[in-house]
């Protein structure tokens, strides 16, 4: 049984009135008896909670930061009208900031034998699966003095997917891809192996592209144009170890890596290439392989939603072995990892030659823009020390990048907002140069 604030208020008022009019224990006892009888009657007329039938419907997936709605259906098979306060409980991270205490609370009125729906607005603040906890219902009597309270388990899961903020860069990169693919009036010559057509020689063209036989039949020098090859294999490797947990701004580095991977995947599938995904630290966390062009992006997004950084050092030897196993023939391997001096010298630099001997390798890292701000700091002793530390960190990262470049890798070190378009541009440049 649950008593309400109205009950306590009536009891206090009744005692005050009786104390003024009938200052005796008999008067107080009479009021208490009447109030107790009213509470019991109200409790009997309250609809039972256990017999209620609850069901859910609504959104099951949502992009991180976007709204989702989950509906709760309440059926009242009892003979009494349901007047209730309802709390649909979820983890605080399922709600928009500042609404955790009020979201999911409803008042419902369900006549006997009828059904009502209530909607709970969610806006997840972290990736992954958000599960409903329980539904608590306080059923009140017609007087609102007392009621019955109970809980129901009504399972439901809303998966918060990566936000894919970089998709705004996709139209411009697709336009460049169409130029490379010869689907516009501009033909870009590369070193691919799919011959497209002949055109007149222009200053700056590579003389190796001159078609001497066609030139002999013409009055002008003719050069071959090429289309970038299709159906190439791309393996995106996500390092989910300790370095991916470092926060840049409000999000871990892994989130920026996921965004870059999604933009590259969307672009590459439009180019007709096959894209696979591997996430690895001490062990393989997930792998999405062999998906069709129409299914690869949703499959990647669902798999990435559940990835979280692990506070362990990545086993780059095992990661390299897994990448070579998944890419037995020449491929583009995109390794999204860190450029920290220690892990790179101990793991990445010794293992990179095994990848570059067979594959085209791009190493992409998320840089912290805060380093540029700290490096420019002056005016106080603390600012000078901060600037020195930031400059040393930047120099170390450049040294690691230079060593990786000498080993045959293409290295990107960019901020979270610029890494996705930079990786897409690198992919297009490799296409245009015939290296993919």
TIPA-660512 format. One record per residue (C-alpha): y, z, x. Coordinates in pm, 1 decimal, padded with zeros to 6 digits. Layout:
TIPA-660512
<north Y	up Z	east X>;
...
end
This chain:
TIPA-660512
<north 00000.0	up 00000.0	east 00000.0>;
<north 00349.7	up -00084.2	east 00124.1>;
<north 00660.2	up 00096.2	east -00005.6>;
<north 00993.7	up -00080.3	east 00002.2>;
<north 01345.1	up 00037.8	east 00081.6>;
<north 01418.8	up 00023.8	east -00290.2>;
<north 01164.5	up 00302.8	east -00349.2>;
<north 01330.5	up 00534.7	east -00100.4>;
<north 01672.9	up 00458.6	east -00247.4>;
<north 01560.4	up 00537.8	east -00603.9>;
<north 01397.3	up 00859.3	east -00489.5>;
<north 01717.1	up 00973.7	east -00318.9>;
<north 01937.8	up 00884.7	east -00617.6>;
<north 01700.6	up 01048.9	east -00864.9>;
<north 01689.7	up 01371.0	east -00665.0>;
<north 02070.2	up 01375.9	east -00642.5>;
<north 02116.9	up 01322.5	east -01015.8>;
<north 01857.6	up 01584.7	east -01110.3>;
<north 02005.7	up 01828.1	east -00859.3>;
<north 02344.3	up 01792.5	east -01032.7>;
<north 02224.9	up 01798.8	east -01395.2>;
<north 01907.6	up 02003.7	east -01383.9>;
<north 01916.8	up 02217.6	east -01073.0>;
<north 01554.3	up 02330.7	east -01092.1>;
<north 01222.8	up 02250.4	east -00933.1>;
<north 01092.0	up 02136.9	east -01269.3>;
<north 01356.7	up 01864.2	east -01293.0>;
<north 01287.4	up 01741.0	east -00941.0>;
<north 00915.5	up 01739.2	east -01013.2>;
<north 00969.3	up 01535.7	east -01330.8>;
<north 01169.6	up 01272.7	east -01144.6>;
<north 00911.3	up 01257.6	east -00868.9>;
<north 00634.7	up 01213.9	east -01121.9>;
<north 00819.0	up 00932.3	east -01301.0>;
<north 00890.6	up 00760.4	east -00970.5>;
<north 00529.0	up 00795.4	east -00858.5>;
<north 00407.6	up 00650.3	east -01188.0>;
<north 00648.5	up 00355.1	east -01148.4>;
<north 00524.9	up 00294.6	east -00792.4>;
<north 00159.7	up 00298.8	east -00900.1>;
<north 00230.9	up 00065.2	east -01191.2>;
<north 00423.3	up -00170.3	east -00961.9>;
<north 00134.6	up -00164.3	east -00714.8>;
<north -00118.0	up -00251.0	east -00986.8>;
<north 00091.8	up -00545.7	east -01103.3>;
<north 00135.5	up -00686.1	east -00750.8>;
<north -00082.3	up -00991.2	east -00682.1>;
<north -00369.5	up -00920.3	east -00440.4>;
<north -00324.9	up -01067.2	east -00091.1>;
<north -00687.0	up -01117.2	east 00011.6>;
<north -00764.8	up -01356.4	east -00272.3>;
<north -00481.8	up -01595.2	east -00178.2>;
<north -00588.1	up -01936.7	east -00050.5>;
<north -00385.6	up -02074.4	east 00240.6>;
<north -00396.5	up -02415.1	east 00408.3>;
<north -00181.8	up -02599.8	east 00662.6>;
<north -00055.0	up -02953.7	east 00711.2>;
<north 00221.8	up -03123.8	east 00905.8>;
<north 00293.2	up -03229.6	east 01263.5>;
<north 00027.7	up -03184.5	east 01529.8>;
<north 00215.8	up -03345.3	east 01822.1>;
<north 00581.8	up -03348.3	east 01917.9>;
<north 00788.3	up -03442.5	east 02221.9>;
<north 00912.7	up -03139.6	east 02411.4>;
<north 01248.7	up -03029.8	east 02274.1>;
<north 01217.6	up -03228.3	east 01950.9>;
<north 01168.0	up -03067.8	east 01605.4>;
<north 00831.9	up -03039.7	east 01430.2>;
<north 00748.4	up -02914.9	east 01082.1>;
<north 00432.2	up -02731.2	east 00977.7>;
<north 00375.1	up -02674.1	east 00606.1>;
<north 00182.9	up -02380.6	east 00465.5>;
<north 00027.0	up -02410.1	east 00119.5>;
<north -00021.1	up -02082.5	east -00073.7>;
<north -00247.6	up -02088.1	east -00381.6>;
<north -00256.7	up -01787.1	east -00615.8>;
<north -00585.6	up -01765.6	east -00810.6>;
<north -00517.2	up -01407.7	east -00926.7>;
<north -00400.9	up -01307.8	east -01273.7>;
<north -00069.9	up -01165.0	east -01151.4>;
<north 00237.8	up -01347.9	east -01035.3>;
<north 00287.0	up -01348.8	east -00657.7>;
<north 00629.3	up -01228.7	east -00545.3>;
<north 00603.8	up -01199.8	east -00171.9>;
<north 00763.5	up -01195.1	east 00168.6>;
<north 00573.5	up -01417.7	east 00412.2>;
<north 00582.9	up -01437.3	east 00790.1>;
<north 00425.5	up -01737.5	east 00961.6>;
<north 00380.6	up -01609.2	east 01317.3>;
<north 00384.0	up -01834.7	east 01625.3>;
<north 00448.4	up -01767.0	east 01993.6>;
<north 00823.1	up -01740.3	east 02074.9>;
<north 00804.0	up -02057.8	east 02289.1>;
<north 00724.0	up -02259.0	east 01974.4>;
<north 01072.0	up -02196.9	east 01830.6>;
<north 01418.0	up -02308.3	east 01933.2>;
<north 01594.9	up -02050.5	east 02153.4>;
<north 01771.4	up -01786.1	east 01947.2>;
<north 01561.3	up -01840.1	east 01632.5>;
<north 01247.5	up -01649.2	east 01735.4>;
<north 01321.0	up -01348.0	east 01512.2>;
<north 01412.7	up -01537.2	east 01193.8>;
<north 01202.4	up -01853.3	east 01207.9>;
<north 00881.8	up -01848.7	east 01007.1>;
<north 01001.8	up -01591.8	east 00751.9>;
<north 00997.3	up -01698.0	east 00385.3>;
<north 01020.7	up -01560.0	east 00032.4>;
<north 00777.7	up -01714.9	east -00215.1>;
<north 00719.3	up -01686.9	east -00590.3>;
<north 00385.7	up -01828.7	east -00708.3>;
<north 00280.8	up -01796.9	east -01074.2>;
<north -00083.2	up -01725.6	east -01150.5>;
<north -00304.9	up -02030.2	east -01095.1>;
<north -00033.8	up -02232.2	east -00918.6>;
<north 00047.7	up -02332.4	east -00562.0>;
<north 00363.7	up -02339.2	east -00353.5>;
<north 00447.7	up -02477.4	east -00009.7>;
<north 00673.7	up -02337.7	east 00259.4>;
<north 00781.5	up -02518.0	east 00576.8>;
<north 00819.3	up -02365.4	east 00921.5>;
<north 01047.7	up -02549.3	east 01165.0>;
<north 00927.5	up -02553.2	east 01525.5>;
<north 01096.7	up -02678.4	east 01841.6>;
<north 00871.7	up -02603.6	east 02142.3>;
<north 01040.3	up -02507.5	east 02467.3>;
<north 00739.7	up -02568.4	east 02695.3>;
<north 00467.0	up -02829.3	east 02723.3>;
<north 00113.4	up -02767.2	east 02604.5>;
<north -00066.7	up -02643.5	east 02295.6>;
<north 00114.5	up -02400.9	east 02064.7>;
<north -00120.6	up -02225.8	east 01822.6>;
<north -00037.7	up -02038.0	east 01505.9>;
<north -00124.5	up -01670.1	east 01522.2>;
<north -00150.4	up -01528.2	east 01170.1>;
<north 00020.8	up -01531.8	east 00834.3>;
<north 00129.6	up -01190.0	east 00707.5>;
<north 00208.7	up -01156.5	east 00336.6>;
<north 00365.4	up -00860.4	east 00156.4>;
<north 00304.5	up -00897.9	east -00217.2>;
<north 00551.4	up -00696.5	east -00427.2>;
<north 00530.1	up -00573.7	east -00784.0>;
<north 00779.7	up -00680.3	east -01053.4>;
<north 00997.1	up -00373.0	east -00987.1>;
<north 00999.0	up -00429.0	east -00612.6>;
<north 00908.1	up -00064.0	east -00546.7>;
<north 00570.9	up -00114.7	east -00379.7>;
<north 00330.0	up -00386.1	east -00284.9>;
<north 00022.4	up -00492.0	east -00096.8>;
<north 00020.3	up -00630.1	east 00255.5>;
<north -00238.6	up -00828.1	east 00445.0>;
<north -00287.6	up -01109.4	east 00694.9>;
<north -00471.5	up -01440.4	east 00698.8>;
<north -00579.6	up -01651.3	east 00994.7>;
<north -00478.3	up -02011.8	east 00922.0>;
<north -00539.9	up -02205.5	east 01247.4>;
<north -00310.5	up -02490.1	east 01348.8>;
<north -00214.2	up -02639.2	east 01683.9>;
<north 00100.1	up -02829.8	east 01775.3>;
<north 00084.1	up -03005.6	east 02112.1>;
<north 00418.0	up -03040.3	east 02292.5>;
<north 00408.7	up -03364.0	east 02492.2>;
<north 00623.1	up -03445.5	east 02797.1>;
<north 00969.2	up -03553.1	east 02677.3>;
<north 00966.3	up -03890.1	east 02863.9>;
<north 01343.6	up -03880.4	east 02906.4>;
<north 01330.4	up -04171.6	east 03151.1>;
<north 01224.0	up -04419.7	east 02882.7>;
<north 01592.9	up -04510.4	east 02854.4>;
<north 01546.5	up -04696.7	east 03185.4>;
<north 01256.8	up -04906.3	east 03053.8>;
<north 01450.9	up -05195.0	east 02886.2>;
<north 01645.3	up -05283.7	east 03202.6>;
<north 01329.5	up -05273.3	east 03416.6>;
<north 01140.9	up -05486.1	east 03167.1>;
<north 01420.6	up -05745.2	east 03185.3>;
<north 01379.5	up -05756.6	east 03562.6>;
<north 01004.6	up -05782.8	east 03519.7>;
<north 01047.3	up -06083.5	east 03292.0>;
<north 01259.1	up -06247.1	east 03560.5>;
<north 00987.3	up -06185.2	east 03817.4>;
<north 00723.5	up -06313.2	east 03578.2>;
<north 00908.1	up -06641.1	east 03522.4>;
<north 00969.3	up -06588.5	east 03152.3>;
<north 01343.6	up -06649.8	east 03185.5>;
<north 01538.9	up -06934.8	east 03340.1>;
<north 01562.2	up -06741.0	east 03668.0>;
<north 01254.3	up -06769.6	east 03889.2>;
<north 01224.2	up -06518.2	east 04167.8>;
<north 01012.7	up -06625.6	east 04459.0>;
<north 00776.6	up -06374.3	east 04610.5>;
<north 00470.4	up -06384.7	east 04831.8>;
<north 00218.1	up -06358.9	east 04550.3>;
<north -00081.2	up -06588.7	east 04517.0>;
<north -00015.7	up -06727.1	east 04166.3>;
<north 00166.1	up -07057.8	east 04215.0>;
<north 00426.2	up -07120.4	east 03946.1>;
<north 00635.6	up -07431.8	east 04014.6>;
<north 00854.7	up -07622.3	east 04260.0>;
<north 01231.0	up -07615.6	east 04294.9>;
<north 01494.8	up -07735.3	east 04537.5>;
<north 01543.6	up -07544.7	east 04859.6>;
<north 01840.3	up -07306.4	east 04865.6>;
<north 02002.5	up -07145.3	east 05170.2>;
<north 01826.3	up -06818.3	east 05245.8>;
<north 01484.8	up -06924.6	east 05116.5>;
<north 01188.5	up -06843.5	east 05336.7>;
<north 01087.7	up -07160.3	east 05521.3>;
<north 00723.0	up -07060.2	east 05476.7>;
<north 00762.5	up -07143.3	east 05107.2>;
<north 00852.8	up -07509.1	east 05175.0>;
<north 00601.0	up -07752.0	east 05025.1>;
<north 00600.3	up -08027.9	east 05286.6>;
<north 00388.4	up -08266.2	east 05084.2>;
<north 00619.4	up -08241.2	east 04783.0>;
<north 00919.2	up -08273.1	east 05015.2>;
<north 00776.9	up -08596.9	east 05153.7>;
<north 00766.7	up -08742.7	east 04802.0>;
<north 01124.6	up -08633.9	east 04722.4>;
<north 01468.3	up -08687.2	east 04864.6>;
<north 01524.3	up -08308.4	east 04886.3>;
<north 01338.1	up -08015.8	east 05037.6>;
<north 01107.2	up -07851.5	east 04778.8>;
<north 00991.5	up -07491.9	east 04784.9>;
<north 00717.0	up -07322.4	east 04590.0>;
<north 00795.7	up -07042.3	east 04344.2>;
<north 00543.7	up -06773.2	east 04267.6>;
<north 00465.5	up -06541.7	east 03983.2>;
<north 00375.9	up -06183.5	east 04066.8>;
<north 00004.3	up -06133.5	east 04028.0>;
<north -00130.9	up -05956.2	east 03722.7>;
<north -00426.3	up -05726.8	east 03661.2>;
<north -00359.2	up -05523.3	east 03973.1>;
<north -00485.0	up -05164.9	east 03994.9>;
<north -00244.5	up -04870.5	east 04019.6>;
<north -00361.1	up -04514.7	east 04073.9>;
<north -00104.9	up -04241.6	east 04006.7>;
<north -00196.2	up -03918.7	east 04187.0>;
<north -00023.0	up -03596.7	east 04080.6>;
<north -00022.2	up -03307.8	east 04323.9>;
<north -00036.5	up -03002.2	east 04095.9>;
<north -00043.6	up -02745.9	east 04376.7>;
<north 00208.4	up -02487.6	east 04486.1>;
<north 00490.4	up -02724.9	east 04577.3>;
<north 00489.5	up -02870.9	east 04225.2>;
<north 00569.3	up -02526.2	east 04083.9>;
<north 00905.7	up -02503.9	east 04260.7>;
<north 01186.1	up -02519.9	east 04007.9>;
<north 01463.0	up -02775.5	east 04032.3>;
<north 01725.3	up -02682.4	east 03778.0>;
<north 01553.0	up -02550.4	east 03466.6>;
<north 01214.0	up -02719.4	east 03512.7>;
<north 00936.1	up -02726.2	east 03772.7>;
<north 00904.1	up -03025.6	east 04003.2>;
<north 00587.7	up -03124.8	east 03819.6>;
<north 00787.5	up -03210.4	east 03506.1>;
<north 01001.6	up -03461.2	east 03696.7>;
<north 00686.9	up -03610.0	east 03849.5>;
<north 00535.3	up -03652.0	east 03503.4>;
<north 00847.6	up -03830.0	east 03381.7>;
<north 00838.9	up -04071.6	east 03676.0>;
<north 00468.1	up -04136.2	east 03621.3>;
<north 00522.5	up -04219.2	east 03254.2>;
<north 00800.3	up -04469.0	east 03327.3>;
<north 00589.4	up -04641.5	east 03592.0>;
<north 00290.5	up -04650.4	east 03355.4>;
<north 00492.6	up -04805.7	east 03073.3>;
<north 00634.6	up -05069.2	east 03309.5>;
<north 00306.1	up -05152.0	east 03481.5>;
<north 00112.4	up -05196.3	east 03158.9>;
<north 00377.9	up -05441.1	east 03039.4>;
<north 00326.8	up -05627.7	east 03367.1>;
<north -00044.3	up -05661.4	east 03292.8>;
<north -00160.9	up -05413.2	east 03557.0>;
<north -00426.9	up -05146.8	east 03511.3>;
<north -00314.6	up -04787.3	east 03558.2>;
<north -00528.3	up -04477.3	east 03616.3>;
<north -00423.1	up -04113.9	east 03654.1>;
<north -00553.6	up -03835.9	east 03878.1>;
<north -00420.6	up -03476.4	east 03890.7>;
<north -00550.6	up -03261.9	east 04176.3>;
<north -00484.1	up -02943.6	east 04373.8>;
<north -00782.5	up -02742.1	east 04499.3>;
<north -00991.6	up -02936.4	east 04252.6>;
<north -00952.0	up -03220.2	east 04009.3>;
<north -00749.6	up -03105.6	east 03709.3>;
<north -00768.2	up -03421.3	east 03502.7>;
<north -00842.5	up -03791.8	east 03534.8>;
<north -00763.6	up -04066.7	east 03284.9>;
<north -00947.5	up -04384.2	east 03378.1>;
<north -01018.4	up -04726.4	east 03238.7>;
<north -00792.2	up -04715.2	east 02933.1>;
<north -00672.4	up -05031.8	east 02763.2>;
<north -00308.1	up -05133.9	east 02782.1>;
<north -00235.8	up -05009.5	east 02430.7>;
<north -00407.1	up -04674.8	east 02483.6>;
<north -00311.2	up -04582.8	east 02838.0>;
<north 00034.1	up -04437.1	east 02770.8>;
<north -00076.2	up -04209.4	east 02478.8>;
<north -00377.8	up -04099.0	east 02683.1>;
<north -00160.9	up -04014.5	east 02983.7>;
<north 00088.7	up -03827.8	east 02767.5>;
<north -00180.8	up -03614.5	east 02605.7>;
<north -00342.5	up -03532.1	east 02938.7>;
<north -00007.7	up -03447.1	east 03101.2>;
<north 00084.5	up -03210.1	east 02817.7>;
<north -00179.9	up -02964.1	east 02937.9>;
<north -00103.1	up -02982.5	east 03309.7>;
<north 00053.8	up -02677.4	east 03470.4>;
<north 00133.4	up -02613.8	east 03837.3>;
<north -00120.7	up -02401.4	east 04020.7>;
<north -00000.8	up -02150.1	east 04281.0>;
<north -00248.2	up -02271.4	east 04543.2>;
<north -00226.1	up -02498.7	east 04846.1>;
<north -00346.0	up -02846.0	east 04756.2>;
<north -00662.4	up -02960.8	east 04932.1>;
<north -00528.3	up -03297.2	east 05046.8>;
<north -00858.5	up -03388.2	east 05207.9>;
<north -01034.5	up -03356.0	east 04872.8>;
<north -00744.3	up -03529.7	east 04698.9>;
<north -00766.2	up -03825.7	east 04938.0>;
<north -01142.1	up -03849.3	east 04893.9>;
<north -01100.2	up -03849.8	east 04516.1>;
<north -00832.7	up -04119.9	east 04534.5>;
<north -01051.1	up -04341.4	east 04755.4>;
<north -01341.8	up -04293.9	east 04517.2>;
<north -01133.7	up -04398.5	east 04216.6>;
<north -00976.4	up -04693.4	east 04401.1>;
<north -01255.0	up -04863.4	east 04597.4>;
<north -01061.0	up -05192.9	east 04626.6>;
<north -00705.1	up -05260.6	east 04732.3>;
<north -00466.3	up -05086.3	east 04494.1>;
<north -00123.4	up -04933.8	east 04471.5>;
<north -00159.4	up -04557.7	east 04512.8>;
<north 00143.9	up -04356.8	east 04404.0>;
<north 00123.6	up -04001.3	east 04534.5>;
<north 00368.8	up -03763.8	east 04365.8>;
<north 00381.7	up -03466.3	east 04599.6>;
<north 00620.7	up -03263.7	east 04815.4>;
<north 00779.4	up -03330.1	east 05153.8>;
<north 00771.6	up -02971.0	east 05276.2>;
<north 00708.8	up -02960.8	east 05648.8>;
<north 00411.9	up -02722.5	east 05652.1>;
<north 00189.3	up -02882.3	east 05384.8>;
<north 00280.7	up -03232.9	east 05504.5>;
<north 00191.0	up -03166.4	east 05868.9>;
<north -00127.8	up -02980.1	east 05785.5>;
<north -00257.6	up -03208.9	east 05512.6>;
<north -00065.3	up -03521.9	east 05416.1>;
<north 00013.9	up -03672.1	east 05756.7>;
<north -00344.0	up -03649.4	east 05893.9>;
<north -00495.1	up -03792.9	east 05573.5>;
<north -00244.7	up -04071.3	east 05501.9>;
<north -00394.7	up -04331.7	east 05742.0>;
<north -00716.4	up -04328.9	east 05539.7>;
<north -00515.7	up -04448.7	east 05238.3>;
<north -00281.8	up -04695.8	east 05408.9>;
<north -00568.3	up -04877.2	east 05584.6>;
<north -00686.9	up -05014.1	east 05250.8>;
<north -00410.6	up -04955.9	east 04995.4>;
<north -00040.4	up -04994.8	east 04939.2>;
<north 00084.4	up -04633.8	east 04930.0>;
<north 00403.5	up -04490.0	east 04780.5>;
<north 00480.9	up -04123.5	east 04840.9>;
<north 00733.5	up -03991.2	east 04588.3>;
<north 00888.3	up -03644.3	east 04606.7>;
<north 01135.4	up -03453.2	east 04390.9>;
<north 01444.4	up -03348.2	east 04585.5>;
<north 01668.0	up -03058.8	east 04484.6>;
<north 02030.3	up -03173.7	east 04426.2>;
<north 02134.7	up -02816.9	east 04494.6>;
<north 02071.7	up -02882.2	east 04864.6>;
<north 02361.2	up -03129.6	east 04874.5>;
<north 02591.3	up -02873.0	east 04715.2>;
<north 02483.1	up -02600.6	east 04957.5>;
<north 02515.0	up -02831.7	east 05259.5>;
<north 02879.0	up -02896.6	east 05169.1>;
<north 02959.4	up -02526.4	east 05132.6>;
<north 03229.9	up -02373.4	east 05353.7>;
<north 03486.3	up -02097.0	east 05337.0>;
<north 03272.2	up -01783.1	east 05360.7>;
<north 03005.8	up -01659.3	east 05598.2>;
<north 02747.2	up -01673.2	east 05319.0>;
<north 02842.5	up -02034.0	east 05235.9>;
<north 02817.5	up -02138.9	east 05601.7>;
<north 02472.0	up -01983.6	east 05636.6>;
<north 02365.9	up -02153.5	east 05312.6>;
<north 02498.2	up -02487.8	east 05437.7>;
<north 02307.9	up -02450.5	east 05765.1>;
<north 01983.2	up -02369.5	east 05584.5>;
<north 02027.5	up -02661.5	east 05342.4>;
<north 02105.7	up -02904.4	east 05626.2>;
<north 01796.0	up -02790.1	east 05815.1>;
<north 01580.0	up -02838.3	east 05505.4>;
<north 01719.0	up -03187.7	east 05451.2>;
<north 01660.0	up -03277.4	east 05815.9>;
<north 01299.9	up -03155.3	east 05793.3>;
<north 01239.2	up -03364.2	east 05482.0>;
<north 01386.8	up -03674.0	east 05648.8>;
<north 01165.6	up -03617.9	east 05952.2>;
<north 00855.5	up -03597.1	east 05733.3>;
<north 00963.1	up -03909.3	east 05543.5>;
<north 01014.4	up -04100.1	east 05870.4>;
<north 00667.5	up -04007.1	east 05992.4>;
<north 00512.1	up -04112.0	east 05664.2>;
<north 00696.7	up -04443.8	east 05683.2>;
<north 00566.2	up -04507.8	east 06035.1>;
<north 00215.5	up -04453.9	east 05899.7>;
<north 00266.8	up -04736.4	east 05650.1>;
<north 00378.7	up -04557.8	east 05333.0>;
<north 00686.1	up -04625.9	east 05122.7>;
<north 00866.4	up -04292.7	east 05078.5>;
<north 01096.2	up -04188.2	east 04794.1>;
<north 01285.1	up -03857.9	east 04800.0>;
<north 01508.2	up -03841.4	east 04494.1>;
<north 01644.5	up -03595.5	east 04239.7>;
<north 01464.6	up -03541.0	east 03907.2>;
<north 01698.2	up -03779.7	east 03722.1>;
<north 01691.7	up -04058.4	east 03980.2>;
<north 01324.6	up -04044.9	east 04083.2>;
<north 01181.7	up -04225.8	east 03775.0>;
<north 01408.3	up -04534.4	east 03799.6>;
<north 01373.3	up -04535.8	east 04179.9>;
<north 00993.9	up -04542.9	east 04148.7>;
<north 01012.9	up -04822.8	east 03890.7>;
<north 01242.7	up -05022.2	east 04122.3>;
<north 01001.4	up -04973.3	east 04412.0>;
<north 00716.9	up -05106.4	east 04198.4>;
<north 00922.1	up -05413.7	east 04106.0>;
<north 01018.7	up -05467.3	east 04469.6>;
<north 00652.9	up -05460.1	east 04574.2>;
<north 00578.4	up -05711.4	east 04299.4>;
<north 00859.6	up -05938.6	east 04412.8>;
<north 00749.4	up -05918.7	east 04776.8>;
<north 00391.0	up -06006.7	east 04689.7>;
<north 00259.4	up -05677.1	east 04825.2>;
<north 00103.9	up -05590.7	east 04488.1>;
end
